[in-house]
Amino acid sequence: MAGRRSGRGAVSEPPLFIITGATATGKSARAVAWARENDAEIVSCDSLLVYRGMDIGTAKPSSQERAGVPHHCIDIVEPSEAFSVAAYITAAKAAICDISTRGKRVVVVGGSGFYLRAFYGAVTDDLPIPQEVVDRVRALQAEGLEALQAALEPFAPGRPDFLDWRNPRRVAKALERCMAGGMPLSELHARFRSATGAFAANARQTLLLERAPEDIAARIERRTRAMISAGLVEEVVRLRDLGVFRTGTPPERAIGYKETLAWLAANRAGGKEALLAAIVVATRQLVAKQRKWFRSQIPVDETIFLQAEE
């Protein structure tokens, strides 16, 4: 539904129905069904579906699904382009405004933790990062994690535990902000925690989908086999030849793509069954992390346990 006027005359933001869950729980199908039943359109909350051409390995909704229910925040950048959670927030807000203006309801679907968290609180700040700072931090990244840690320590005495010091990307981002702002990490952290989230004015109802571990495992294997049969290897070769998979970028780190690149580099050792096994193991590890994350990082209004036949 469109935004409503509050008692003081201000226009409220449209409510959001959010469907989330671990990989292979069936979020896309549930979102399409809900959208059809509720005259809604879908806003994707998946950090890989934004990339054009990354279709098979991301289990991107089919053209048939997207024709029946309009989807937003899919295929909006080339995989060779940089994309951030701030850019996602801008795209999602524009999509939500467009949907609401046309009198439709909004269903957000996806399981990408950082993007999903943006619907519940601040995930980024508006501190501008000069290009010279970006270049300096990239040079340190090339030297390795210890170089990044050493550069950040003067801004963060005692290595506060609110930062994952073993994660090179997070250490690099923290260093960029400290260098750009000239402030201690603790001060930047306090400012960030007091910031208002981009969707604070939207009412949110969150549905978490769950399945039994053995059901998830079976669905992961079926889905991976289907991806390989549909041409995952050929998709990766095409994107690799286009220079898409730059080291450390989201496309290069993505499950399915990362394992396929390694398998190709090993001259396809073990055949496609070996590739299948590698992707299945990585996906199951991701699901274990996701399930822990959902339990502590977002407010869930309702949890539905789906059966194997659903």
GUFI-615764 format. One record per residue (C-alpha): residue number from 1; residue in three letters; x, y, z. Coordinates in pm, whole numbers, always signed. Layout:
! residues N
pt seq:NUM | type:ALA | px:X | py:Y | pz:Z $
...
***
This chain:
! residues 310
pt seq:1 | type:MET | px:+0 | py:+0 | pz:+0 $
pt seq:2 | type:ALA | px:+112 | py:+359 | pz:-47 $
pt seq:3 | type:GLY | px:+246 | py:+570 | pz:+236 $
pt seq:4 | type:ARG | px:-19 | py:+705 | pz:+472 $
pt seq:5 | type:ARG | px:-45 | py:+1041 | pz:+643 $
pt seq:6 | type:SER | px:+20 | py:+1042 | pz:+1016 $
pt seq:7 | type:GLY | px:-177 | py:+1249 | pz:+1265 $
pt seq:8 | type:ARG | px:+66 | py:+1539 | pz:+1227 $
pt seq:9 | type:GLY | px:+28 | py:+1551 | pz:+851 $
pt seq:10 | type:ALA | px:+360 | py:+1390 | pz:+758 $
pt seq:11 | type:VAL | px:+364 | py:+1116 | pz:+498 $
pt seq:12 | type:SER | px:+469 | py:+784 | pz:+651 $
pt seq:13 | type:GLU | px:+689 | py:+540 | pz:+467 $
pt seq:14 | type:PRO | px:+530 | py:+223 | pz:+325 $
pt seq:15 | type:PRO | px:+535 | py:-92 | pz:+538 $
pt seq:16 | type:LEU | px:+773 | py:-370 | pz:+440 $
pt seq:17 | type:PHE | px:+707 | py:-743 | pz:+455 $
pt seq:18 | type:ILE | px:+1046 | py:-913 | pz:+475 $
pt seq:19 | type:ILE | px:+1102 | py:-1281 | pz:+394 $
pt seq:20 | type:THR | px:+1443 | py:-1419 | pz:+483 $
pt seq:21 | type:GLY | px:+1619 | py:-1741 | pz:+569 $
pt seq:22 | type:ALA | px:+1927 | py:-1941 | pz:+486 $
pt seq:23 | type:THR | px:+2028 | py:-2041 | pz:+136 $
pt seq:24 | type:ALA | px:+1798 | py:-2305 | pz:-21 $
pt seq:25 | type:THR | px:+1508 | py:-2257 | pz:+221 $
pt seq:26 | type:GLY | px:+1275 | py:-2150 | pz:-62 $
pt seq:27 | type:LYS | px:+1261 | py:-1774 | pz:-8 $
pt seq:28 | type:SER | px:+1207 | py:-1683 | pz:-372 $
pt seq:29 | type:ALA | px:+910 | py:-1913 | pz:-423 $
pt seq:30 | type:ARG | px:+748 | py:-1798 | pz:-98 $
pt seq:31 | type:ALA | px:+801 | py:-1432 | pz:-192 $
pt seq:32 | type:VAL | px:+647 | py:-1478 | pz:-537 $
pt seq:33 | type:ALA | px:+344 | py:-1652 | pz:-384 $
pt seq:34 | type:TRP | px:+301 | py:-1378 | pz:-121 $
pt seq:35 | type:ALA | px:+336 | py:-1104 | pz:-383 $
pt seq:36 | type:ARG | px:+67 | py:-1261 | pz:-602 $
pt seq:37 | type:GLU | px:-169 | py:-1297 | pz:-308 $
pt seq:38 | type:ASN | px:-112 | py:-944 | pz:-179 $
pt seq:39 | type:ASP | px:-77 | py:-733 | pz:-496 $
pt seq:40 | type:ALA | px:+289 | py:-672 | pz:-416 $
pt seq:41 | type:GLU | px:+621 | py:-636 | pz:-592 $
pt seq:42 | type:ILE | px:+952 | py:-783 | pz:-482 $
pt seq:43 | type:VAL | px:+1264 | py:-597 | pz:-373 $
pt seq:44 | type:SER | px:+1562 | py:-833 | pz:-377 $
pt seq:45 | type:CYS | px:+1799 | py:-823 | pz:-81 $
pt seq:46 | type:ASP | px:+2076 | py:-1033 | pz:-230 $
pt seq:47 | type:SER | px:+2427 | py:-897 | pz:-273 $
pt seq:48 | type:LEU | px:+2492 | py:-1106 | pz:-585 $
pt seq:49 | type:LEU | px:+2165 | py:-1068 | pz:-775 $
pt seq:50 | type:VAL | px:+2257 | py:-705 | pz:-842 $
pt seq:51 | type:TYR | px:+2513 | py:-825 | pz:-1101 $
pt seq:52 | type:ARG | px:+2416 | py:-873 | pz:-1464 $
pt seq:53 | type:GLY | px:+2524 | py:-1202 | pz:-1619 $
pt seq:54 | type:MET | px:+2569 | py:-1385 | pz:-1289 $
pt seq:55 | type:ASP | px:+2252 | py:-1585 | pz:-1333 $
pt seq:56 | type:ILE | px:+2302 | py:-1958 | pz:-1289 $
pt seq:57 | type:GLY | px:+2541 | py:-1953 | pz:-994 $
pt seq:58 | type:THR | px:+2326 | py:-1707 | pz:-799 $
pt seq:59 | type:ALA | px:+2000 | py:-1898 | pz:-855 $
pt seq:60 | type:LYS | px:+1856 | py:-1576 | pz:-993 $
pt seq:61 | type:PRO | px:+1475 | py:-1583 | pz:-1026 $
pt seq:62 | type:SER | px:+1369 | py:-1709 | pz:-1366 $
pt seq:63 | type:SER | px:+1238 | py:-1480 | pz:-1638 $
pt seq:64 | type:GLN | px:+899 | py:-1647 | pz:-1591 $
pt seq:65 | type:GLU | px:+893 | py:-1563 | pz:-1218 $
pt seq:66 | type:ARG | px:+1005 | py:-1207 | pz:-1284 $
pt seq:67 | type:ALA | px:+747 | py:-1159 | pz:-1559 $
pt seq:68 | type:GLY | px:+465 | py:-1269 | pz:-1329 $
pt seq:69 | type:VAL | px:+576 | py:-1053 | pz:-1037 $
pt seq:70 | type:PRO | px:+797 | py:-745 | pz:-1090 $
pt seq:71 | type:HIS | px:+1136 | py:-775 | pz:-917 $
pt seq:72 | type:HIS | px:+1360 | py:-484 | pz:-824 $
pt seq:73 | type:CYS | px:+1732 | py:-451 | pz:-736 $
pt seq:74 | type:ILE | px:+1827 | py:-730 | pz:-975 $
pt seq:75 | type:ASP | px:+2065 | py:-685 | pz:-1272 $
pt seq:76 | type:ILE | px:+2147 | py:-324 | pz:-1189 $
pt seq:77 | type:VAL | px:+2529 | py:-324 | pz:-1229 $
pt seq:78 | type:GLU | px:+2795 | py:-505 | pz:-1427 $
pt seq:79 | type:PRO | px:+2994 | py:-758 | pz:-1222 $
pt seq:80 | type:SER | px:+3311 | py:-566 | pz:-1303 $
pt seq:81 | type:GLU | px:+3171 | py:-256 | pz:-1129 $
pt seq:82 | type:ALA | px:+3214 | py:-176 | pz:-761 $
pt seq:83 | type:PHE | px:+2893 | py:-195 | pz:-560 $
pt seq:84 | type:SER | px:+2837 | py:-121 | pz:-193 $
pt seq:85 | type:VAL | px:+2568 | py:-150 | pz:+71 $
pt seq:86 | type:ALA | px:+2523 | py:+228 | pz:+45 $
pt seq:87 | type:ALA | px:+2449 | py:+189 | pz:-327 $
pt seq:88 | type:TYR | px:+2208 | py:-92 | pz:-245 $
pt seq:89 | type:ILE | px:+2022 | py:+123 | pz:+8 $
pt seq:90 | type:THR | px:+1982 | py:+397 | pz:-253 $
pt seq:91 | type:ALA | px:+1848 | py:+148 | pz:-509 $
pt seq:92 | type:ALA | px:+1614 | py:-21 | pz:-258 $
pt seq:93 | type:LYS | px:+1469 | py:+309 | pz:-136 $
pt seq:94 | type:ALA | px:+1404 | py:+419 | pz:-493 $
pt seq:95 | type:ALA | px:+1234 | py:+88 | pz:-573 $
pt seq:96 | type:ILE | px:+1019 | py:+99 | pz:-259 $
pt seq:97 | type:CYS | px:+911 | py:+455 | pz:-338 $
pt seq:98 | type:ASP | px:+822 | py:+356 | pz:-695 $
pt seq:99 | type:ILE | px:+623 | py:+50 | pz:-585 $
pt seq:100 | type:SER | px:+438 | py:+242 | pz:-317 $
pt seq:101 | type:THR | px:+357 | py:+532 | pz:-548 $
pt seq:102 | type:ARG | px:+179 | py:+286 | pz:-778 $
pt seq:103 | type:GLY | px:-33 | py:+158 | pz:-489 $
pt seq:104 | type:LYS | px:+141 | py:-179 | pz:-456 $
pt seq:105 | type:ARG | px:+266 | py:-349 | pz:-142 $
pt seq:106 | type:VAL | px:+635 | py:-426 | pz:-90 $
pt seq:107 | type:VAL | px:+792 | py:-762 | pz:-9 $
pt seq:108 | type:VAL | px:+1166 | py:-771 | pz:+55 $
pt seq:109 | type:VAL | px:+1331 | py:-1109 | pz:+3 $
pt seq:110 | type:GLY | px:+1687 | py:-1227 | pz:+54 $
pt seq:111 | type:GLY | px:+1944 | py:-1356 | pz:+296 $
pt seq:112 | type:SER | px:+2253 | py:-1139 | pz:+245 $
pt seq:113 | type:GLY | px:+2330 | py:-1043 | pz:+602 $
pt seq:114 | type:PHE | px:+2486 | py:-700 | pz:+558 $
pt seq:115 | type:TYR | px:+2223 | py:-586 | pz:+308 $
pt seq:116 | type:LEU | px:+1943 | py:-732 | pz:+520 $
pt seq:117 | type:ARG | px:+2069 | py:-559 | pz:+833 $
pt seq:118 | type:ALA | px:+2025 | py:-225 | pz:+654 $
pt seq:119 | type:PHE | px:+1648 | py:-263 | pz:+696 $
pt seq:120 | type:TYR | px:+1684 | py:-267 | pz:+1076 $
pt seq:121 | type:GLY | px:+1955 | py:-14 | pz:+1153 $
pt seq:122 | type:ALA | px:+2252 | py:+184 | pz:+1028 $
pt seq:123 | type:VAL | px:+2511 | py:-17 | pz:+837 $
pt seq:124 | type:THR | px:+2718 | py:+260 | pz:+686 $
pt seq:125 | type:ASP | px:+2798 | py:+624 | pz:+746 $
pt seq:126 | type:ASP | px:+2823 | py:+926 | pz:+519 $
pt seq:127 | type:LEU | px:+3190 | py:+993 | pz:+587 $
pt seq:128 | type:PRO | px:+3353 | py:+1075 | pz:+252 $
pt seq:129 | type:ILE | px:+3666 | py:+872 | pz:+179 $
pt seq:130 | type:PRO | px:+3920 | py:+1058 | pz:-38 $
pt seq:131 | type:GLN | px:+4067 | py:+858 | pz:-322 $
pt seq:132 | type:GLU | px:+4417 | py:+904 | pz:-182 $
pt seq:133 | type:VAL | px:+4307 | py:+728 | pz:+137 $
pt seq:134 | type:VAL | px:+4152 | py:+446 | pz:-64 $
pt seq:135 | type:ASP | px:+4477 | py:+407 | pz:-258 $
pt seq:136 | type:ARG | px:+4689 | py:+399 | pz:+58 $
pt seq:137 | type:VAL | px:+4471 | py:+134 | pz:+218 $
pt seq:138 | type:ARG | px:+4471 | py:-76 | pz:-98 $
pt seq:139 | type:ALA | px:+4851 | py:-67 | pz:-97 $
pt seq:140 | type:LEU | px:+4847 | py:-196 | pz:+261 $
pt seq:141 | type:GLN | px:+4596 | py:-465 | pz:+167 $
pt seq:142 | type:ALA | px:+4842 | py:-589 | pz:-91 $
pt seq:143 | type:GLU | px:+5097 | py:-634 | pz:+189 $
pt seq:144 | type:GLY | px:+4856 | py:-848 | pz:+391 $
pt seq:145 | type:LEU | px:+4643 | py:-846 | pz:+705 $
pt seq:146 | type:GLU | px:+4929 | py:-770 | pz:+946 $
pt seq:147 | type:ALA | px:+5012 | py:-448 | pz:+760 $
pt seq:148 | type:LEU | px:+4649 | py:-337 | pz:+785 $
pt seq:149 | type:GLN | px:+4634 | py:-421 | pz:+1155 $
pt seq:150 | type:ALA | px:+4954 | py:-232 | pz:+1229 $
pt seq:151 | type:ALA | px:+4826 | py:+78 | pz:+1048 $
pt seq:152 | type:LEU | px:+4494 | py:+67 | pz:+1234 $
pt seq:153 | type:GLU | px:+4631 | py:+8 | pz:+1585 $
pt seq:154 | type:PRO | px:+4725 | py:+374 | pz:+1652 $
pt seq:155 | type:PHE | px:+4356 | py:+460 | pz:+1594 $
pt seq:156 | type:ALA | px:+4237 | py:+164 | pz:+1802 $
pt seq:157 | type:PRO | px:+4451 | py:+104 | pz:+2112 $
pt seq:158 | type:GLY | px:+4392 | py:-237 | pz:+2265 $
pt seq:159 | type:ARG | px:+4223 | py:-370 | pz:+1953 $
pt seq:160 | type:PRO | px:+3858 | py:-328 | pz:+2065 $
pt seq:161 | type:ASP | px:+3654 | py:-642 | pz:+2010 $
pt seq:162 | type:PHE | px:+3367 | py:-473 | pz:+1825 $
pt seq:163 | type:LEU | px:+3584 | py:-508 | pz:+1514 $
pt seq:164 | type:ASP | px:+3671 | py:-845 | pz:+1363 $
pt seq:165 | type:TRP | px:+4050 | py:-801 | pz:+1347 $
pt seq:166 | type:ARG | px:+4091 | py:-1122 | pz:+1147 $
pt seq:167 | type:ASN | px:+3872 | py:-998 | pz:+862 $
pt seq:168 | type:PRO | px:+4090 | py:-806 | pz:+612 $
pt seq:169 | type:ARG | px:+3795 | py:-629 | pz:+450 $
pt seq:170 | type:ARG | px:+3658 | py:-499 | pz:+779 $
pt seq:171 | type:VAL | px:+3999 | py:-391 | pz:+903 $
pt seq:172 | type:ALA | px:+4055 | py:-209 | pz:+573 $
pt seq:173 | type:LYS | px:+3717 | py:-33 | pz:+591 $
pt seq:174 | type:ALA | px:+3780 | py:+72 | pz:+951 $
pt seq:175 | type:LEU | px:+4123 | py:+205 | pz:+856 $
pt seq:176 | type:GLU | px:+3978 | py:+405 | pz:+567 $
pt seq:177 | type:ARG | px:+3730 | py:+576 | pz:+797 $
pt seq:178 | type:CYS | px:+3983 | py:+647 | pz:+1070 $
pt seq:179 | type:MET | px:+4229 | py:+795 | pz:+821 $
pt seq:180 | type:ALA | px:+3961 | py:+997 | pz:+643 $
pt seq:181 | type:GLY | px:+3802 | py:+1129 | pz:+961 $
pt seq:182 | type:GLY | px:+4115 | py:+1162 | pz:+1171 $
pt seq:183 | type:MET | px:+3924 | py:+1009 | pz:+1463 $
pt seq:184 | type:PRO | px:+3979 | py:+709 | pz:+1690 $
pt seq:185 | type:LEU | px:+3793 | py:+394 | pz:+1592 $
pt seq:186 | type:SER | px:+3596 | py:+403 | pz:+1920 $
pt seq:187 | type:GLU | px:+3459 | py:+750 | pz:+1838 $
pt seq:188 | type:LEU | px:+3359 | py:+645 | pz:+1487 $
pt seq:189 | type:HIS | px:+3194 | py:+334 | pz:+1632 $
pt seq:190 | type:ALA | px:+2995 | py:+539 | pz:+1885 $
pt seq:191 | type:ARG | px:+2877 | py:+779 | pz:+1615 $
pt seq:192 | type:PHE | px:+2776 | py:+489 | pz:+1396 $
pt seq:193 | type:ARG | px:+2576 | py:+318 | pz:+1672 $
pt seq:194 | type:SER | px:+2377 | py:+636 | pz:+1734 $
pt seq:195 | type:ALA | px:+2291 | py:+682 | pz:+1365 $
pt seq:196 | type:THR | px:+1937 | py:+628 | pz:+1235 $
pt seq:197 | type:GLY | px:+1887 | py:+346 | pz:+988 $
pt seq:198 | type:ALA | px:+1775 | py:+420 | pz:+634 $
pt seq:199 | type:PHE | px:+1443 | py:+238 | pz:+683 $
pt seq:200 | type:ALA | px:+1365 | py:+347 | pz:+1039 $
pt seq:201 | type:ALA | px:+1039 | py:+512 | pz:+924 $
pt seq:202 | type:ASN | px:+910 | py:+193 | pz:+762 $
pt seq:203 | type:ALA | px:+703 | py:-53 | pz:+963 $
pt seq:204 | type:ARG | px:+861 | py:-397 | pz:+916 $
pt seq:205 | type:GLN | px:+722 | py:-746 | pz:+954 $
pt seq:206 | type:THR | px:+983 | py:-1020 | pz:+925 $
pt seq:207 | type:LEU | px:+920 | py:-1383 | pz:+834 $
pt seq:208 | type:LEU | px:+1207 | py:-1631 | pz:+879 $
pt seq:209 | type:LEU | px:+1194 | py:-1957 | pz:+685 $
pt seq:210 | type:GLU | px:+1352 | py:-2268 | pz:+837 $
pt seq:211 | type:ARG | px:+1391 | py:-2628 | pz:+728 $
pt seq:212 | type:ALA | px:+1525 | py:-2945 | pz:+886 $
pt seq:213 | type:PRO | px:+1902 | py:-2990 | pz:+832 $
pt seq:214 | type:GLU | px:+1855 | py:-3303 | pz:+620 $
pt seq:215 | type:ASP | px:+1601 | py:-3123 | pz:+402 $
pt seq:216 | type:ILE | px:+1837 | py:-2828 | pz:+351 $
pt seq:217 | type:ALA | px:+2120 | py:-3065 | pz:+263 $
pt seq:218 | type:ALA | px:+1909 | py:-3245 | pz:+2 $
pt seq:219 | type:ARG | px:+1788 | py:-2916 | pz:-147 $
pt seq:220 | type:ILE | px:+2144 | py:-2783 | pz:-169 $
pt seq:221 | type:GLU | px:+2261 | py:-3090 | pz:-359 $
pt seq:222 | type:ARG | px:+1962 | py:-3081 | pz:-597 $
pt seq:223 | type:ARG | px:+2006 | py:-2711 | pz:-660 $
pt seq:224 | type:THR | px:+2380 | py:-2745 | pz:-722 $
pt seq:225 | type:ARG | px:+2328 | py:-3031 | pz:-966 $
pt seq:226 | type:ALA | px:+2069 | py:-2824 | pz:-1149 $
pt seq:227 | type:MET | px:+2310 | py:-2528 | pz:-1169 $
pt seq:228 | type:ILE | px:+2587 | py:-2742 | pz:-1318 $
pt seq:229 | type:SER | px:+2344 | py:-2900 | pz:-1564 $
pt seq:230 | type:ALA | px:+2214 | py:-2555 | pz:-1662 $
pt seq:231 | type:GLY | px:+2563 | py:-2436 | pz:-1756 $
pt seq:232 | type:LEU | px:+2734 | py:-2301 | pz:-1445 $
pt seq:233 | type:VAL | px:+3080 | py:-2392 | pz:-1577 $
pt seq:234 | type:GLU | px:+3014 | py:-2219 | pz:-1907 $
pt seq:235 | type:GLU | px:+2885 | py:-1911 | pz:-1725 $
pt seq:236 | type:VAL | px:+3199 | py:-1893 | pz:-1512 $
pt seq:237 | type:VAL | px:+3428 | py:-1938 | pz:-1814 $
pt seq:238 | type:ARG | px:+3248 | py:-1658 | pz:-1998 $
pt seq:239 | type:LEU | px:+3271 | py:-1420 | pz:-1702 $
pt seq:240 | type:ARG | px:+3633 | py:-1518 | pz:-1634 $
pt seq:241 | type:ASP | px:+3725 | py:-1440 | pz:-1994 $
pt seq:242 | type:LEU | px:+3561 | py:-1100 | pz:-1955 $
pt seq:243 | type:GLY | px:+3791 | py:-1025 | pz:-1660 $
pt seq:244 | type:VAL | px:+3507 | py:-1015 | pz:-1408 $
pt seq:245 | type:PHE | px:+3671 | py:-1215 | pz:-1129 $
pt seq:246 | type:ARG | px:+3920 | py:-967 | pz:-986 $
pt seq:247 | type:THR | px:+4085 | py:-1095 | pz:-667 $
pt seq:248 | type:GLY | px:+3894 | py:-1010 | pz:-351 $
pt seq:249 | type:THR | px:+3579 | py:-883 | pz:-523 $
pt seq:250 | type:PRO | px:+3230 | py:-1018 | pz:-439 $
pt seq:251 | type:PRO | px:+3192 | py:-1205 | pz:-772 $
pt seq:252 | type:GLU | px:+3527 | py:-1379 | pz:-722 $
pt seq:253 | type:ARG | px:+3443 | py:-1479 | pz:-361 $
pt seq:254 | type:ALA | px:+3087 | py:-1595 | pz:-433 $
pt seq:255 | type:ILE | px:+3006 | py:-1957 | pz:-355 $
pt seq:256 | type:GLY | px:+2971 | py:-2156 | pz:-674 $
pt seq:257 | type:TYR | px:+3191 | py:-1919 | pz:-869 $
pt seq:258 | type:LYS | px:+3490 | py:-1948 | pz:-636 $
pt seq:259 | type:GLU | px:+3482 | py:-2329 | pz:-640 $
pt seq:260 | type:THR | px:+3435 | py:-2341 | pz:-1016 $
pt seq:261 | type:LEU | px:+3731 | py:-2111 | pz:-1072 $
pt seq:262 | type:ALA | px:+3948 | py:-2333 | pz:-850 $
pt seq:263 | type:TRP | px:+3825 | py:-2645 | pz:-1031 $
pt seq:264 | type:LEU | px:+3905 | py:-2492 | pz:-1370 $
pt seq:265 | type:ALA | px:+4250 | py:-2387 | pz:-1245 $
pt seq:266 | type:ALA | px:+4309 | py:-2750 | pz:-1140 $
pt seq:267 | type:ASN | px:+4228 | py:-2867 | pz:-1494 $
pt seq:268 | type:ARG | px:+3883 | py:-2993 | pz:-1389 $
pt seq:269 | type:ALA | px:+4033 | py:-3254 | pz:-1160 $
pt seq:270 | type:GLY | px:+3779 | py:-3514 | pz:-1048 $
pt seq:271 | type:GLY | px:+3522 | py:-3413 | pz:-1307 $
pt seq:272 | type:LYS | px:+3192 | py:-3244 | pz:-1235 $
pt seq:273 | type:GLU | px:+3122 | py:-3467 | pz:-935 $
pt seq:274 | type:ALA | px:+3426 | py:-3312 | pz:-764 $
pt seq:275 | type:LEU | px:+3297 | py:-2965 | pz:-849 $
pt seq:276 | type:LEU | px:+2954 | py:-3057 | pz:-717 $
pt seq:277 | type:ALA | px:+3103 | py:-3180 | pz:-389 $
pt seq:278 | type:ALA | px:+3309 | py:-2864 | pz:-340 $
pt seq:279 | type:ILE | px:+3012 | py:-2633 | pz:-396 $
pt seq:280 | type:VAL | px:+2785 | py:-2841 | pz:-171 $
pt seq:281 | type:VAL | px:+3036 | py:-2832 | pz:+116 $
pt seq:282 | type:ALA | px:+3085 | py:-2455 | pz:+85 $
pt seq:283 | type:THR | px:+2709 | py:-2395 | pz:+67 $
pt seq:284 | type:ARG | px:+2638 | py:-2607 | pz:+373 $
pt seq:285 | type:GLN | px:+2905 | py:-2416 | pz:+565 $
pt seq:286 | type:LEU | px:+2742 | py:-2090 | pz:+461 $
pt seq:287 | type:VAL | px:+2400 | py:-2212 | pz:+575 $
pt seq:288 | type:ALA | px:+2539 | py:-2298 | pz:+919 $
pt seq:289 | type:LYS | px:+2675 | py:-1943 | pz:+953 $
pt seq:290 | type:GLN | px:+2353 | py:-1788 | pz:+825 $
pt seq:291 | type:ARG | px:+2135 | py:-1974 | pz:+1073 $
pt seq:292 | type:LYS | px:+2345 | py:-1850 | pz:+1365 $
pt seq:293 | type:TRP | px:+2337 | py:-1497 | pz:+1225 $
pt seq:294 | type:PHE | px:+1958 | py:-1486 | pz:+1190 $
pt seq:295 | type:ARG | px:+1914 | py:-1590 | pz:+1553 $
pt seq:296 | type:SER | px:+2103 | py:-1287 | pz:+1686 $
pt seq:297 | type:GLN | px:+2121 | py:-1009 | pz:+1429 $
pt seq:298 | type:ILE | px:+1766 | py:-925 | pz:+1319 $
pt seq:299 | type:PRO | px:+1425 | py:-909 | pz:+1490 $
pt seq:300 | type:VAL | px:+1204 | py:-1192 | pz:+1362 $
pt seq:301 | type:ASP | px:+826 | py:-1167 | pz:+1400 $
pt seq:302 | type:GLU | px:+742 | py:-1517 | pz:+1281 $
pt seq:303 | type:THR | px:+936 | py:-1834 | pz:+1199 $
pt seq:304 | type:ILE | px:+789 | py:-2095 | pz:+964 $
pt seq:305 | type:PHE | px:+934 | py:-2445 | pz:+949 $
pt seq:306 | type:LEU | px:+878 | py:-2577 | pz:+599 $
pt seq:307 | type:GLN | px:+838 | py:-2945 | pz:+519 $
pt seq:308 | type:ALA | px:+1039 | py:-3132 | pz:+256 $
pt seq:309 | type:GLU | px:+751 | py:-3129 | pz:+8 $
pt seq:310 | type:GLU | px:+700 | py:-2751 | pz:+31 $
***
